[in-house]
Amino acid sequence: MEKTLAKLEVDWAVVEFEFDAHKDSGVQMIRLNEENFDMLEENQVNVTSMFSSRYLATFEDKIVYWQKALAAISEITVVVGEVQRTWSFLENLFIHSEEVKKELPKESIKFIDIDKEVRDILADGFKHKKCLNFCTQDTVLPRLEKVQDELTICEKALNEFMDSKRMAFPRFYFVSPADLLDILSNGNAPTKIMVHMPKIISAMDTLDLIEEGVRPYAKGMHACVGKEYVEFTEPLKLMGKVECYLQDIINTMRKSLSDISKKSLKTFGEIDKESWLVMDPAMVTLLINNCSWVINCEKGFLASASDPNAMVKVHEAQINDLKGLIMMV
């Protein structure tokens, strides 16, 4: 027992936290490596078993000390890990996102104090470096638990904020929470939102943006399937909240495709089909081609009352169109 206690003192006198720099904030994130964590669990089992030894009275003070010290290391290591994960997740939003600051002003002001407290705790850990010295301070665990409770309140407010955004723009329901937070935090910079466009609008890769003033204009859209570009019939200024201008993009996309379809239907009968096939977006061409097929079939049915071969002629026209398409490809 005496040797085990002496070994505990030797081992934990040199155990240090490992540190990882958090972005460019100057904050060092604390963690206990896997080898030391396994040693911690083994040591806790050994110390607990000492309480059933007949020599307990001789070493009781040291055994109680190590029981409390190892328990403190275990608990603080877990709590500080949870606090760091939540803080690093929320810090980018409550500190750097103007959208979140505007929508959650009370929580944003409160988070400034939370941010300072977390940085102070982690700085203290970096200063001590030794795991035992840091974790056996009486104030560390209460401070961490208080910060954890306050972070939970901020996280709850943020989740409610995200739900309100989903209700305002239902397509956000199909975007992961991490992507949604990135979209909301960069809402005032539409160029940074473009990476998420395929998740919001099916088959769209990005928009053709023209920088002008505070916000850019959207001139057209690029497809993420194949290589295709569709120009909007009217450029769209991306103004307002992110959910508002995303809905404007959808409306402009629909209107543009509708205008292009109407123009294509009119042009269909004015030029040869080979030239018409390559002038419009693929989906518009397929739509108008189907419309043409229906129109020709209906004409054939109407004409069959006076001409028994009307449908045969329609069929032959379709065969000729297919032959022309085969020649093109």
PyMOL commands that set and color helices and strands:
alter all, ss='L'
color gray80, all
select helices_A, chain A and resi 2-12+34-50+56-94+98-103+105-128+131-135+140-168+170-174+177-185+190-200+242-268+273-277+282-303+310-328
alter helices_A, ss='H'
color red, helices_A
select strands_A, chain A and resi 18-22+27-31+204-210+217-223+229-237
alter strands_A, ss='S'
color yellow, strands_A
deselect
rebuild
show_as cartoon
